[in-house]
């Protein structure tokens, strides 16, 4: 923060004080209004590297030091890459990836139902059996026989059939790419390694994902949604 004449400047942008809005006529407060300190708010065209967008901040926030190495919301994201603009753009990117991953998982659910219906035409008994699947680094699906009900003949039949069902394979690859991208935005937790395409097969079980997921109908819009929840951490990190 720099004082020039009667103005306040931060990172080359002038901080313009916002006029205090009048209190409502019916305002009532147990405290003495004369003793209340209403915070001064300032608007800036940008506040690098926190935001390349116009922002409104408090007087205390004007003196805060923002760096490209530490996210201002304390959500343990990795430093900004050279090609990234600012932390606000990173936040938008993170929200978009997470939102897309939710939609893509629902697409996986729909395509799996379509695959089972298609399989039932040629192999009704096999289509009724429970199974899970995952993805390897070559983008090929692998069957997880968690119920141990598939015979030695059925498992290769199912493996071939599911990899030939292109809509499901594409849906899973899109969702996997989103999960790996989301993981790349965050630091390792307690020294754990992060989810990558190389370890995706060992960590991700789609039966578990589909069983626990709930379709979201609202777009995340607060800084709190940038924090990784325990359930999300299981998706993007290897437990130490």
C-alpha positions in Angstrom: 0.0 0.0 0.0 1.3 3.4 -0.9 0.1 6.9 0.0 0.3 9.5 -2.8 -1.0 12.9 -1.8 -4.5 12.3 -0.6 -4.9 8.9 -2.4 -4.2 5.3 -1.4 -2.5 3.1 -4.1 -2.1 -0.6 -4.1 -0.1 -2.3 -6.9 -0.4 0.7 -9.1 -4.2 0.9 -8.7 -5.9 3.7 -6.7 -8.2 2.5 -3.9 -11.4 4.5 -4.0 -13.2 4.8 -0.7 -16.8 3.6 -1.0 -19.4 6.0 0.5 -21.1 4.6 3.7 -24.6 3.6 3.1 -27.2 5.3 5.4 -28.5 3.2 8.2 -32.2 2.1 7.9 -34.7 4.4 9.7 -35.8 1.5 11.8 -32.3 0.5 12.8 -32.0 -0.6 16.4 -29.0 -1.8 18.1 -28.1 -2.5 21.8 -24.8 -0.7 21.3 -24.3 3.0 21.3 -24.4 4.0 17.6 -21.9 6.8 18.2 -19.3 4.3 19.4 -19.8 1.9 16.5 -16.9 1.9 14.0 -18.3 1.1 10.6 -15.5 -0.3 8.4 -14.3 1.7 5.5 -14.5 -0.1 2.2 -12.4 0.5 -0.9 -12.8 -0.4 -4.5 -9.9 -1.1 -6.8 -9.8 -2.0 -10.5 -7.5 -5.0 -9.6 -5.6 -6.4 -6.6 -2.7 -8.4 -7.9 -2.1 -11.3 -7.5 -5.4 -11.9 -5.6 -7.6 -10.7 -8.4 -7.4 -9.2 -11.9 -11.1 -8.3 -11.5 -12.4 -5.1 -9.8 -12.6 -5.8 -6.0 -14.0 -4.2 -2.9 -11.9 -4.7 0.3 -11.8 -3.4 3.8 -9.2 -0.9 5.1 -7.3 -3.7 6.8 -7.2 -5.8 3.7 -5.5 -3.0 1.8 -2.3 -3.6 3.8 -2.3 -7.3 3.3 0.5 -8.7 1.2 -0.7 -11.2 -1.5 1.8 -13.5 -3.3 1.6 -16.0 -6.1 2.9 -18.6 -3.8 0.2 -18.6 -1.1 -3.6 -18.7 -1.8 -5.4 -15.9 0.0 -8.2 -18.2 1.3 -6.0 -20.7 3.0 -7.3 -23.7 1.1 -3.8 -25.3 0.5 -3.7 -24.8 -3.2 -0.3 -25.0 -5.0 1.3 -21.7 -6.1 0.1 -20.1 -9.3 1.8 -21.4 -12.4 3.5 -18.9 -14.7 0.6 -19.1 -17.2 -2.0 -18.4 -14.5 -3.4 -14.9 -14.1 -4.4 -14.5 -10.5 -5.9 -16.4 -7.5 -9.5 -15.4 -8.5 -9.0 -16.9 -11.9 -7.6 -20.0 -10.2 -10.7 -20.1 -8.0 -13.0 -19.9 -11.1 -11.0 -22.7 -12.8 -11.3 -24.9 -9.7 -15.0 -24.4 -9.4 -15.5 -25.2 -13.1 -13.5 -28.4 -12.9 -15.3 -29.5 -9.8 -18.7 -28.7 -11.3 -17.8 -30.5 -14.5 -16.6 -33.6 -12.5 -20.0 -33.7 -10.8 -21.8 -33.6 -14.2 -19.4 -36.1 -15.8 -20.0 -38.6 -13.0 -23.7 -38.4 -13.7 -22.9 -39.0 -17.3 -20.9 -42.1 -16.3 -23.9 -43.3 -14.4 -26.2 -42.9 -17.4 -23.8 -44.6 -19.8 -23.3 -47.5 -17.4 -27.1 -48.1 -17.4 -27.1 -47.9 -21.2 -24.2 -50.4 -21.4 -26.1 -52.9 -19.1 -29.2 -52.6 -21.3 -27.1 -53.3 -24.4 -25.3 -56.2 -22.7 -28.6 -57.7 -21.7 -29.5 -58.2 -25.3 -26.5 -60.6 -25.9 -25.8 -61.8 -22.4 -28.7 -61.4 -20.0 -27.1 -63.2 -17.1 -23.8 -61.3 -17.3 -25.7 -58.0 -17.4 -27.3 -58.7 -14.1 -24.1 -59.3 -12.2 -22.6 -56.6 -10.0 -19.1 -55.3 -10.9 -17.0 -52.2 -10.7 -14.3 -50.7 -13.0 -11.5 -48.3 -13.1 -9.2 -46.7 -15.7 -5.5 -47.2 -16.5 -3.0 -44.7 -17.8 -3.6 -46.0 -21.4 -7.3 -45.0 -20.9 -8.5 -48.6 -20.9 -11.1 -49.8 -18.5 -10.4 -52.6 -16.1 -13.0 -54.7 -14.3 -13.1 -54.9 -10.5 -15.0 -58.1 -9.4 -15.7 -56.9 -5.9 -18.5 -59.5 -5.4 -16.3 -62.2 -6.8 -19.2 -63.6 -8.8 -17.6 -63.4 -12.3 -16.4 -66.7 -13.8 -13.1 -67.1 -15.5 -14.9 -66.8 -18.8 -17.2 -64.0 -17.9 -14.5 -61.5 -16.8 -12.7 -61.3 -20.1 -16.1 -61.2 -21.9 -17.2 -58.3 -19.8 -13.8 -56.5 -20.1 -14.0 -56.7 -23.9 -17.6 -55.6 -24.0 -17.2 -52.6 -21.7 -14.2 -51.3 -23.6 -16.1 -51.5 -26.9 -18.9 -49.4 -25.5 -17.5 -46.0 -26.6 -20.0 -43.7 -24.8 -19.1 -45.2 -21.4 -15.3 -45.2 -22.1 -15.5 -41.5 -23.2 -17.5 -40.5 -20.2 -15.1 -42.1 -17.7 -12.1 -40.6 -19.4 -13.6 -37.1 -19.2 -14.4 -37.6 -15.5 -10.9 -39.0 -14.8 -9.3 -36.0 -16.5 -11.3 -33.7 -14.3 -10.3 -35.5 -11.1 -6.6 -35.4 -12.0 -6.8 -31.7 -12.9 -8.6 -31.0 -9.7 -5.8 -32.8 -7.8 -3.2 -30.8 -9.5 -4.5 -27.6 -7.9 -3.8 -28.7 -4.4 -0.8 -29.5 -2.3 0.0 -33.0 -1.0 -1.8 -33.7 2.2 0.6 -34.6 5.0 3.2 -35.6 2.5 0.9 -37.9 0.5 1.2 -38.3 -3.2 -1.5 -36.9 -5.4 -3.9 -38.6 -7.9 -2.4 -38.9 -11.3 -3.1 -40.9 -14.5 -0.4 -43.3 -13.5 -1.9 -44.2 -10.2 -5.6 -43.7 -11.1 -6.2 -47.5 -11.6 -4.9 -48.3 -8.1 -6.9 -45.6 -6.3 -10.3 -45.1 -8.0 -13.2 -47.6 -7.8 -16.2 -46.3 -9.7 -18.7 -48.5 -7.9 -17.7 -46.6 -4.7 -17.9 -43.2 -6.4 -21.3 -43.9 -8.0 -22.7 -45.2 -4.7 -21.6 -42.2 -2.6 -22.1 -39.4 -5.1 -25.1 -37.0 -5.0 -26.0 -34.8 -7.9 -25.4 -31.1 -7.2 -27.9 -28.6 -8.5 -26.2 -25.4 -7.4 -23.1 -23.8 -8.7 -20.4 -23.3 -6.0 -20.1 -19.6 -5.4 -18.0 -19.0 -2.2 -14.4 -19.4 -1.2 -15.4 -22.1 1.2 -16.1 -24.4 -1.8 -12.4 -24.3 -2.7 -11.5 -26.2 0.4 -11.0 -30.0 -0.1 -13.4 -32.0 2.0 -12.4 -35.4 3.5 -14.4 -37.2 0.9 -12.9 -35.3 -1.9 -9.4 -35.8 -0.4 -9.9 -39.5 -0.9 -10.4 -39.0 -4.6 -7.4 -36.7 -5.2 -4.8 -38.0 -2.7 -3.1 -41.2 -1.7 -3.4 -41.7 2.1 0.0 -41.5 3.7 
